[in-house]
Amino acid sequence: MPSDATAPEAFLDKLNRTLALCDAHSGTGAEGGLHRVGVACFAPQVLTDLGVDPSRTAKAAGLDPDILSNPENLISFVELGRYMEKCVEHSNCSYFGLLVGERGSLAALGLMGQFMRHAPSLGDALQDLATHHMRYIRGATVFLYRTRSDARWGYAVYQRGAPGREQICAAAIAVATRIAKELNPSCEFEVLLSQAPPQTAMQRAQYECRFGARVHFNSECSALAISREELAWPIDGSDPSERERLSLLIEDYWLKTPPNLCHLVFRTLVSMVPNSDLSLSRVSRCLSMHPRTLERRLEEAGTSFLILREAARYEMARQLLIGTHLRLVDISAAIGYADPAVFSRSFRRWTGVSPKKFRSKQFGIS
């Protein structure tokens, strides 16, 4: 970890070299990790319903319209984000991602959705997607963790500089609400969105109406807040033998080669940021490795656990500063700093400016 005296340029150079290691063989380069089209296949129909020519929108985003015709097709994360931004621009609908995501279902997840349907409990099914999501997506991660009062099943983007993050996250959480209800129709939850509230009361009402739940904007993560008791609810119609058959198919399926260790550690850390426990021991447990073994292998790869943890905190801090109205003290706590002053010093080391000044620059405030 660099000292407080380390120049931001030196830290960013080390950070970029570390993230390049994450990118290697993992599909998260300049155009972003490959993303299964999935529910984005519904976007052209949503555009049509809003009176917009879907082909024109796709072409404006530099995308072949045919790629969206099959949920199993692949698209880069950056291409998907650009496309979602063009959809918002052409439709003049600020919650376009929500309209796309609400059409999602277990069926839209393909093989993964079939596997989840045969999980013994709701919690097992949600963990299935958190565990195996990397087989489908590079550039974002699904997480499931328990707090003292509830459980959070959510989605976090880690693709650097990804456009359309707000729309992609809203779509993902909308899909999550549909999946949770499919698995257990009586499931109750609240929605957390890591984005600023919509500008008008009418737009805010659209979110609550379409999610069918209370929505909390300016949250530290985008997730469903579900009671821990509900995770134990059994799934009706679950077939253990069918689940065993599907598990063999899941284990043999990757969109690309498996992510390297640097990438695995980075995405694991990103998924843990909302839970604030970013310890080496916890990450090691998640990866079924001894802490010393993990440190040694990262050193052999040319990086360290500490720099990867800094990278995860840096990315999540940037997103919260730009995308939400959260207070700096809340952002500090959200990324694992008990003392806001330590967070401010770290952020200045990362960027050369304070968190407050960084946020002001993003919005042209002098």
N, C-alpha and C positions, 0 to 999 in steps of 0.2 A: 504494500500500500504506500502511495507517495506521502511524503510529509507535507505539513501545511505550507512549507516553503517551496514545494514543487510548483513550477510554472504550469498554468493551465495547458499550454501547448504541449508540454512534456507528458502531462497526464492523458490528454486526448490522443496523443500519438500512441501511448501505451494501450489506451483503451481501444483504439481502432485496430491495432495489431492483434489484440486479444479477440476482438469481435470478428476479425478476419479468420481467426482459428475456428471460431464458432461457425462461420459461414462455410468453411471448407467441407465439401462432400455433404452439405446439409441443405443446399438449395435456398440460402437466404442472402444472396448477393444483392447487386444493385437493383434488380427488378423484383426482389423479394422471393420468399420461399413459395414453392408450388402449393397451390390451394385447390382442393377439390371444389368444383363449381357449386355443388350442393344446392342450398336454397336460393342461390343467386339465379338459378334457372327460372325462378318465378318473377324476376325483375322485369323482363320484357312484357309480361302480361299486366303487371302493375302499371307500367308506363302506358300501355294501351288503354287501360281503364281510366287513366288520368288524361287521356286525349293526346298522348305524345307518341311520335313515331319511334318505336324501339330500335329499329335499324339505324336511324340517323344518330341516336344517342350513343349506340355502341361504336359507330364509326368515328364520332366526335371524340370518343375516349381512346381511339386507336385500337379498337378491339374488333375482331371478326365476330359478327352477330351469331354465327353458327356455333361458336364455342359454348354459348349459353343454352344450347338446345338439349344438352345431356348433363345431368348432375354429376356423372362420373368423369367428365372432362376435367382437364387441369388448366389452371390460370395462375399467373403469378400474383402474389399478395399486393404488389404495387399496382398491377393492372386492375385488380378488383377494386382497390381503393379509388383509383382514378375514375373508373366506371361509375361507382356509387356517387362520387362527387358530381359527375355529369348528369346522372339521373336526378339528383336534387336540383341542379341548375335548370335542366330542361323542364322538369315538372313543377318547379317552384313549390316543392313540398319538402319542408325541413325535416320531416320525420319519415322520409322515404324508406330508410332501412327497416323501420318498424313495420311498414306495410309489407315488405318482402318477407321478413322473418315470421310474421304471424301466419304465413301460409306453410310454414315448415312443419315437420312431423318426424316421427321415428323413421318412416319410410324414406324420407329425404336423406337420412344418414346412411342408407344402403345397408351393407353387411353389418356395420356397427349398430345400426338401429335394431336389426333382427336379434343381435346378440344381447342388447340391453333389454329387449322385451322378455327374454327368458331368464333374467336375473332373479334371484330369490327374493330380493327386497328392493325398495326404492333406493336406499343408500348404495347397495351393490351396483345398481344400474347407473347411478350418477358417477360412481367411482370408475365404472367401466370406461366411460367417455374420457374422464380425466386421465386415466392410465394409458389409453390407446389412441388419444387424439393425435399424437405425433405421427401416427401411421398415415393420417389423412392431411394434416396441415403443418406447414412450417411458416413461422412468422407470428403465430399466436398460440396460446395455450389455454386449456380448460383446467380449472382447479376445483377441489372440494376440500374444505377444512372446517373444523368445528370450533366455535367460540364458546364462551361460558354459557351463553343464552340460546344459541341457535347454530345452524350450519350454513355455510356460504358455498353455493355452487355457481361458479362464474367463469368469466372469459377475459383474458388479458392479451393485448397486442404487444409483441416485443420487436416487430419488424421496425428497424430504424427508419425514421422519416416517413413512415407509412401514411399516405393520404387517406382520407375517408374513414379515419379510425372511429369517429363518433357513430357514423352510419353502420359500419361493420359490427361494432359492439352492440348497438341497439338491435340489429337484426339477429345477432347471436343470442341475446337475452330473450328476444321474442320467441325464437325457436325453443329455447330452454323452457319457457312457460308452457308451450304446447306439449313438449315431451313429458314434463312433470305431470301434466294433467292426463296425458295418454296412459302413463304408467300407473297413476292413481288419481282417478277423477275427483276424489275428495281432498286432494292435496291443497294446502293453503300456504301462501308465501307472500312476502313483500319483495318489491323490485328495487334494486340499488343500481344507479347509473352514474358512472364516472364522467359526468358531463354537466355543464351549466344548464340551468332550467331554460325551457323555451321562452321566447320573449313575450308571448301572449297567453292569457288564461285559456283561450280556446285550444291552443297547441298543447298546453299542459294537460287539458282534459282529454285530448286524443290519446295521450300516453296511458293515462289511468284507465280509460274506457277499453282500449285495445289490449292492454296487458291484463285487464280484469283483476287488478290488484293495486294496492297503494304503492306509489312510486316515490323514491327518495333520490332527488338529483344532488349534485355536488358530493357524491359518495367517494370514498377512497378506492372503490373498485366497482366493476360492473358484475352483478351477481343476483341470484335469488337467495333471499334469506328464508330458510325453511327450519321449522322446529326440529330439534334433534330426535324427538320421538317419532316424527313422521318418516325418518330415514329407515326405521325398522319395519315399516308396513310392508307386508308381502305383496307381490305382484300377481294379480289374478291371471291364471292361464300359463304361468311359467312352467316350462318343461325342462327338467334337468338334463335329460338325454339329448334334447335338441341344443341346449346350451353347450354341452360338451362337444357336439359335432361342430358347432359354429366356432368354438374356441380354437379348434385346430385350423380353421380357415383364417381366423384373425391373426394367429401367430405366424402364419406364412405370408401375410400380406403387408407390403410396404409400397407407398407411392414411389419412393426413391430408396436409395440406400439408407440404412439406419443412421441417425445423427451421431456425430463423433462425441467424445466425452465432454469437450468444452461446450458444445451446443447443449448437451443434456443438462449440464450443471447450470448454464445460463437460463434456460427455459424453466428449470426447476426453481431457481431463485426468483424469477419473475412471478411464478405462480404462488410463491410464498410471501412476497412483499406485503400483500394485504393482511397477512397474519402476523407480520413483524418478526417472526422467528427465523432469522436467516443464518443460523448457526451451522458450522461445518458438520457437527454430529447429526443434525436433523437432515441435511441434504444427503449425507452419507447413508443414512437409514433409507431414505427414499430411493436411492440408487443401489441399495443392497451391497454396499462397499464399506470396508473399514476406513475410518477417517484418514489414517496415515497412508493407506493405499491410494485413496483419492488424491491427496495432496501430492504424493509422489508421481502419479500418472499425469496430473496437471502440470507439474514442473517439467516432466519429460516432454510435454506438448508445448512448452514455452510460455506458460502462464501460471496463475496461482488462483486459489479459491478467493483470496481477498480482492484481487482485481476484478474477478467475475462478479463478486458481490457488489463492488463499487459500480460496475457497469449496470447491473440490474437496478440498483437504487437510483442511479443517474437517469436511466430511461424512464422509470416510473415517476420520478420527481418532475422531469420535463413534461410528461403527459398531464400530471395533476396541475402544474402551474399554468399550462396553456389551456387545458380543456375544462377546468373547473374554477369555481370561486372560493375554494377551500382556503381557510386561513393558513398562513405559513406554519403555525404551531401544529395544526392538524395534519398538514402534509408531512411535517417532520415525524410525527408519531406514526403516520401511515407507512412510511418507508423504513421504520425501525430505529429512529433516533429519539431517545427519551428526552434529550436536551435540544431544544430548537437552535441554541447557539452553536452546538456541534454540527448540526445540519447546515446552518448558514456558512460555517467555515469550510465544510466539505464541499458545498455547492460552489463557493467562490474558488476553491482549489480546482474543481472540475471545469469551470467555465470562465473564471476571471471576473465574474460579477456576482452580486448578491442575488438570492432568489427573488427578492422584490424588484430589483432592477431588471432581471431577466424577464420576469412576467410583464413589466411595463414595456420593454422593448418589443415583445411579441404583438402588443396591441397599439404600438406607436404612441405610447404615453411618455412624455418627456419628464 
